[in-house]
Amino acid sequence: MTDKVTAALAAIGLAPDDVDPDVLAGLRTAADKPPKQLTQADLERMSAEQIVAAEADGRLDHLLGRQGA
């Protein structure tokens, strides 16, 4: 199980044993996907704070030339 899934479950007061295994499989698959990449047009509509957060989340990797990151 990924740390993201474990943290998300803990945030809502659940342990992995409390969740159906099929649901956990779906959560793991979703957590393993890379973050959705933003476009230049997206950036033009965002505040500086939102852009900094997007960069920290890895949503600017494509624009910054980090495709393999």
FENNOR-V201417 format. One record per backbone hydrogen bond with DSSP energy under -0.5 kcal/mol. NH is the residue of the N-H (numbers start at 0). CO is the residue of the C=O. If there is no record, write none. Layout:
# FENNOR-V201417
nh->{NH NH}
co->{CO CO}
This chain:
# FENNOR-V201417
nh->{5 6 7 8 9 10 11 11 12 13 17 18 22 23 24 25 26 27 28 29 30 31 32 32 37 42 43 44 44 45 50 51 52 53 54 55 56 57 57 58 60 63 64 65 68}
co->{1 2 3 4 5 6 7 8 9 8 14 15 19 19 20 21 22 23 24 25 26 27 28 29 58 38 39 40 41 42 46 47 48 49 50 51 52 53 54 53 57 59 61 60 65}
